[in-house]
Amino acid sequence: MEANTGTAPHTPLAGRATPPRALATEAVHAGRDDLAELGLHAPPIDLSTTYPSRDSRAEAARIDAFAADGVVDDGPPVYGRLGNPTVARFETALARLEGTESAVAFASGMAALTAVLLVRGSARLRHVVAVRPLYGCSDHLLTAGLVGTEVTWVDPEGIADAIRPDTGLVMVESPANPTLAELDLAGIARVCGTVPLLADNTFATPVLQRPVESGARLVLHSATKYLGGHGDVLGGVIACDEEFARGLRQVRFATGGVLHPLAGYLLLRGLSTLPVRVRAASATAAELARRLAADPRVDRVHYPRLGGAMVAFEVRGDPHEVIAGVRLVTPAVSLGSVDSLIQHPASISHRVVDAADRRASGVSDRLLRMSCGLEDVEDLWHDLDRALGPVPVPGAVSAPPAGAARRRAAAPGRTAAANRPASRPGGR
């Protein structure tokens, strides 16, 4: 349990001057700078839901201040829905990595996005301008108007013309899920004017880009992905300026979408290895993208110039056969874990998006999205090579379906050599 040190739940290291440090150093130390003074090495986990106080008058004044403008002072914690010291350490660390004043954590990435929409809606700014593709559930939340929003979908060039007096937000994702399309964030920020730009930075992470440096006001993460990094924690976070953070905390308190303290602890732990994991997985993804681009069984490969650990590719055969054929790669939704995952967006992550809209934004029915983990690249390629099926013979009328190699491999009397393609892209 974390001792009550008299620090604010959302800024556990308030007032502490920190000299400029490299991102790798911040990832290890941000949110933990006071541990040595507390006589601790690992961050403590505070599981308290409530905190004792004998000064009810002071508590009333603090609640009034929070209700008025979202201010959480430097006094002791009050209640778990207002803030938690362990979660606050993660928020402090993520804000440092993204280069923002503050960060507000939620129970999931979708809870974080919902809170942003509610903050803008409370100011009667319910109109959103957005660029596809976005994560499928983000798209659905905006399109369905479940929290009172109205959305106008545009190409990046149409953002300025789509902004109205009641526009409260411009939302983009770059690299985009799942096509990995990249946008000019600085150019978009310029045309947004005073309308806040929200950039979903889940795929890139602050290791590869910090959207606030390009003019974004809000940075969204599904913390479930790379920030946690091990597929064992659900969370979301918005990195932003303190003014906007105050509204987000009020929504979080009112709606209850809080991050559990244990999740906050796991996310803080995940940040410490974030740069190492992202860079290692990115090297693997770049190599797999190179080999896939040279593979006759693949029509098109999507890999961002920015780099990253995600690669998407459109197969010539049946994508469902590839999903069924992998053995080392895990066929599962989500991404950012230490193990590699592959999924078919049109069936899962973007299934809730209208089929015509999905295809128009580049999410074809043959597109597969792969999140590269920390396995050896040769082992991953061997698994993909097998799942993609036999290499088509030049001049053949039609290539066998993607699952044919697996069916032949199961037939009696066939050897591994008989089923192996004559050559592999990249000479491997």
Disulfide bonds with the S-S distance in Angstrom:
none
